């Protein structure tokens, strides 16, 4: 199933998350892994948007 979400909590139970930036995949991983690494997903989670 493909899910497009604006609320990050919607993605908590996904097996794999793909993060796109300008039409390209820039990050992949689990919810926990993406929060732990630097990048767009973590920035959105912590309220820091670039």
Secondary structure as UniProt FT lines:
FT   HELIX           8..11
FT   TURN            12..13
FT   STRAND          17..21
FT   TURN            22..23
FT   STRAND          24..29
FT   HELIX           31..36
FT   HELIX           40..45
FT   TURN            46..47
//
